[in-house]
Amino acid sequence: MSKFAALDLGRVVAAHGRHFVVESPEGERTICHPRGKKSDCVVGDLVRWQPAGDEGVIEHIEPRRNLMHRQDEWKTKSFAANLDAVLVIVAADPPFSEAQLARALIAAESAGIAADVLLNKCDLPQAAAARDRLAPYRAMGVPVHEVAMKASPDAARAVLTPLLTGRTTLVLGPSGMGKSTLINLMVPGAT
């Protein structure tokens, strides 16, 4: 048994520099800081922590099932762990970056995480061009789902509920694709 087993267990649900929000199994959230100057914590980590005043100290990171990385020409950065799925949101308008989409799908594949693409705003005239751009991904076996979250919220919920229920899912996508709309649709009042 680990020397940390007696400490509280929680999941990192947000990261802001060296401040991490840790959620208990009961849903209580505490701002925590890692012990030491450097931390390898990322969102999704299960951690052992202990109270320190009205905040907490992360003492140990539990073993991870998987780890997502983001890479640029200079460095690789870890940013999410213990995921069941990745949902990449793109939209008919504004046009999405295929390079960003490909990087997200490659990162998920590399980490052994199932990935789906969600085409939002499929009610717009630009949707046909977006579908054409997504055709090669469909041909490679990437599931592509279509919704119009603002125009048809009930239909969108019907598509999204089975994709998200019971799974720890990382939602990715550039600005304007519908990430906040998705949160508000699935968890009213959350943002």
Secondary structure, DSSP 8 states (H G I E B T S, - for coil): --TTTTSEEEEEEEEETTEEEEE-TTS-EEEEEESSS-----BT-EEEEEEETTEEEEEEE---S-EEEEE-SS-EEEEEES-SEEEEEEESSS---HHHHHHHHHHHHHHT-EEEEEEE-TTSTTHHHHHHHHHHHHHTT--EEE--TTT-HHHHHHHHHHHHTTS-EEEE--TTSSHHHHHHHHSTT--
